[in-house]
Each structure stands twice: as structure tokens, then as C-alpha cells.
Amino acid sequence: MDMTTETIEKIQELSLEAAGEKIQIVDGQNYYIDGDGDLCLIVPKDLSDESIGLRTLTGLIALVKKYG
């Protein structure tokens, strides 16, 4: 396989890109760059639907220690 100067420069450019930042912000949305160089939207997990029942302060302390 014959590698041209252009091909070598492209490989170098891609390797420099890969070493750079992996998170990009576009229009207020966070994206990460995957292994193929594509932008993928980061969708935060919505925890608002998960409820936790606590009856004591000890239960709250245990919860904070577990997820804190």
C-alpha cells in the first residue's frame, strides 16, 4: 500500500484530534466524540421519577454515604 503525503497528514490530523478534548458543547447541548470521530449527544439520566422513602435521619445519612 502506497501512502501519500496527504494520507499521512490526514492520519496525523486525526491522531491530534483524538488526543484533544472529547466533550463538545453545541447549542447548549453536551456531545462526546466517539471512536469514529462522530459527535454523540450526552443525555443525562432523569432521576426525578425515582422516589426514595426515608423515615429517619439515620436513613438519610445512610443514603448520603451510599450515593454521596
Contacts in CASP RR format, 6 or more apart in sequence:
PFRMAT RR
TARGET T0000
AUTHOR 0000-0000-0000
METHOD contacts of the structure
MODEL  1
MDMTTETIEKIQELSLEAAGEKIQIVDGQNYYIDGDGDLCLIVPKDLSDE
SIGLRTLTGLIALVKKYG
17 33 0 8 1.000
17 37 0 8 1.000
18 35 0 8 1.000
18 37 0 8 1.000
21 33 0 8 1.000
22 32 0 8 1.000
22 33 0 8 1.000
23 30 0 8 1.000
23 31 0 8 1.000
23 32 0 8 1.000
23 33 0 8 1.000
23 42 0 8 1.000
24 30 0 8 1.000
24 31 0 8 1.000
24 32 0 8 1.000
24 33 0 8 1.000
24 39 0 8 1.000
25 31 0 8 1.000
26 39 0 8 1.000
29 41 0 8 1.000
29 42 0 8 1.000
30 41 0 8 1.000
30 42 0 8 1.000
31 39 0 8 1.000
31 40 0 8 1.000
31 41 0 8 1.000
31 42 0 8 1.000
32 39 0 8 1.000
32 40 0 8 1.000
32 42 0 8 1.000
33 39 0 8 1.000
33 40 0 8 1.000
34 40 0 8 1.000
52 63 0 8 1.000
54 60 0 8 1.000
54 63 0 8 1.000
END
